[in-house]
Amino acid sequence: MDAKGLGKFFDSAWNAYRDLLVFDLMHHRDLFGILVGQVQRRFQHPVSFLDLACGDSDPARMVLGKVPVREYVGVDLAAGPLELARANLQPFGIPAEFFAQDFLEFLGETKREFDLILISYSIHHLGTFKKKEVFRLAKEKLSPQGIFVIIDGMRLAGQGRDAWLVQCFQYMEKRSEGKIPATFQVVKKHMGEADFPEEGVGYEAMGREAGFKESRLIHHDPASTFGVYLAGNGRDL
Ligand SMILES: C[S@@+](CC[C@H](N)C(=O)[O-])C[C@H]1O[C@@H](n2cnc3c(N)ncnc32)[C@H](O)[C@@H]1O
């Protein structure tokens, strides 16, 4: 599915996607907690935060509520969620900008540098070549101490895509305790059509190839397959 198709899909299926967050089926809370810990350890100043594929920026609130952020930029192709994002961030009183754009295009065009570049639950939509392009561009657009973070489902070492699809889907469905069966029909179809995660160790290799000094999986849960990958050029913390 191309980027525009994904934007349209998430625009129309946002309520179903929200169910996954309401029931925390993809572990947003824990994984964003890990991200917050990394930002707190690494930065002594308020950070500039680029949120690629931000959706409605609801997950970003877990960062904004915990660490000083001096500016927030959200990029997403789904117009409806992006409108919600404005309202979601307004109470923080932080300078915030939103771009209804393909995040690869945005990364290629922007002349700005960011301390934190995050892509959560979206890089898996891209093929390997474009994923590498995200790494290359993210490296260019990071500040000297900046970090590039992926939060997402990731294949386990040696696991094929079909086995990952079954494991990840069944994990979330079980965690939902049968409360949202209609949502899972939408989710199953979408995952089959549009989800192509790399192995977690594959992201580490992509980071090294892009020239990052630090490139590592800081968390990868073998039961859910969700993980946190971090790349940077500064100190290894
Ligand atoms: C699964 S949601 C993730 C939303 C949010 N980051 C989170 O953590 O819950 C995927 C988002 O990626 C967006 N998206 C997918 N491909 C995109 C692209 N190439 N450029 C911009 N947005 C994209 C979709 O519109 C959707 O909002």
The ligand as a MOL file (V3000), in Angstrom:
LIG
                    3D

  0  0  0     0  0            999 V3000
M  V30 BEGIN CTAB
M  V30 COUNTS 27 29 0 0 0
M  V30 BEGIN ATOM
M  V30 1 C -0.3530 2.9180 13.3370 0
M  V30 2 S -0.5220 4.6600 13.2180 0 CHG=1
M  V30 3 C 0.6650 5.2400 14.4100 0
M  V30 4 C 0.2610 6.5380 15.0540 0
M  V30 5 C 1.1290 6.9850 16.2380 0
M  V30 6 N 2.4860 7.2590 15.8060 0
M  V30 7 C 1.1240 5.9910 17.3640 0
M  V30 8 O 2.1630 5.7620 17.9850 0
M  V30 9 O 0.0730 5.4650 17.7100 0 CHG=-1
M  V30 10 C 0.3230 4.9120 11.6920 0
M  V30 11 C 0.2530 6.3500 11.2000 0
M  V30 12 O 1.1960 6.4920 10.1530 0
M  V30 13 C 0.6610 7.3630 9.1760 0
M  V30 14 N 1.4560 7.1550 7.9560 0
M  V30 15 C 1.7180 5.9660 7.3410 0
M  V30 16 N 2.5690 6.1500 6.3170 0
M  V30 17 C 2.8490 7.4870 6.2810 0
M  V30 18 C 3.6890 8.2910 5.4620 0
M  V30 19 N 4.4220 7.7600 4.4810 0
M  V30 20 N 3.7670 9.6210 5.7330 0
M  V30 21 C 3.0350 10.1740 6.7370 0
M  V30 22 N 2.2300 9.4490 7.5460 0
M  V30 23 C 2.1450 8.1220 7.3310 0
M  V30 24 C -0.7980 6.9930 9.1280 0
M  V30 25 O -1.5970 7.9960 8.5510 0
M  V30 26 C -1.0940 6.7670 10.6150 0
M  V30 27 O -1.5510 7.9200 11.2320 0
M  V30 END ATOM
M  V30 BEGIN BOND
M  V30 1 1 1 2
M  V30 2 1 2 3
M  V30 3 1 2 10
M  V30 4 1 3 4
M  V30 5 1 4 5
M  V30 6 1 5 6
M  V30 7 1 5 7
M  V30 8 2 7 8
M  V30 9 1 7 9
M  V30 10 1 10 11
M  V30 11 1 11 12
M  V30 12 1 11 26
M  V30 13 1 12 13
M  V30 14 1 13 14
M  V30 15 1 13 24
M  V30 16 1 14 15
M  V30 17 1 14 23
M  V30 18 2 15 16
M  V30 19 1 16 17
M  V30 20 1 17 18
M  V30 21 2 17 23
M  V30 22 1 18 19
M  V30 23 2 18 20
M  V30 24 1 20 21
M  V30 25 2 21 22
M  V30 26 1 22 23
M  V30 27 1 24 25
M  V30 28 1 24 26
M  V30 29 1 26 27
M  V30 END BOND
M  V30 END CTAB
M  END
